[in-house]
């Protein structure tokens, strides 16, 4: 799979990143979320937490 970086935000050596894949999907890199009210993860699924500003930047990059 080939990834193109749309947006990246780094703090204290850790980087949240949003990528566009060559399959037309988004790949998100962030801190793992293991439990949250209202979230039920299926087998093989994982949730990550990203800053809203980073997601807005990624959406803006997609619109170009």
C-alpha positions as CSV (number, residue, x, y, z in Angstrom):
1,X,0.0,0.0,0.0
2,X,1.3,3.5,-0.9
3,X,0.6,6.3,1.5
4,X,0.5,10.1,0.9
5,X,0.7,12.3,3.9
6,X,-2.2,14.8,4.1
7,X,-1.5,16.3,7.6
8,X,0.9,15.9,10.4
9,X,1.1,17.3,14.0
10,X,4.0,16.5,16.3
11,X,4.3,17.1,20.0
12,X,7.0,15.9,22.3
13,X,8.4,13.4,19.8
14,X,5.0,11.8,18.9
15,X,3.3,12.5,15.7
16,X,-0.4,12.3,14.8
17,X,-0.7,11.8,11.0
18,X,-3.4,11.4,8.4
19,X,-2.5,9.6,5.2
20,X,-4.4,8.9,1.9
21,X,-3.8,5.4,0.6
22,X,-3.6,4.4,-3.0
23,X,-6.8,2.4,-2.4
24,X,-8.8,5.6,-1.8
25,X,-8.9,5.2,2.0
26,X,-7.6,7.2,5.0
27,X,-4.9,5.8,7.3
28,X,-4.7,7.5,10.7
29,X,-1.7,7.4,13.1
30,X,-2.4,8.6,16.6
31,X,-2.6,7.5,20.2
32,X,-4.6,4.3,20.7
33,X,-7.9,4.5,22.5
34,X,-8.7,1.4,24.4
35,X,-12.0,2.3,26.1
36,X,-14.5,5.1,25.7
37,X,-18.2,5.4,26.4
38,X,-20.3,4.4,23.4
39,X,-17.4,2.7,21.5
40,X,-17.4,-1.0,20.7
41,X,-14.5,-2.3,18.7
42,X,-14.8,-5.4,16.6
43,X,-12.2,-8.1,16.1
44,X,-9.1,-6.6,14.5
45,X,-10.3,-3.0,14.9
46,X,-8.4,-0.2,16.7
47,X,-9.3,3.4,17.4
48,X,-6.9,6.3,17.5
49,X,-7.4,9.8,18.9
50,X,-6.5,12.8,16.7
51,X,-6.7,16.6,17.3
52,X,-9.7,18.2,15.5
53,X,-7.4,20.7,13.8
54,X,-5.4,17.9,12.2
55,X,-8.5,16.3,10.8
56,X,-9.6,19.7,9.4
57,X,-6.2,20.1,7.8
58,X,-6.4,16.7,6.2
59,X,-9.9,17.4,4.8
60,X,-8.7,20.7,3.4
61,X,-5.8,18.8,1.6
62,X,-8.3,16.4,0.2
63,X,-10.5,19.2,-1.2
64,X,-7.6,20.6,-3.3
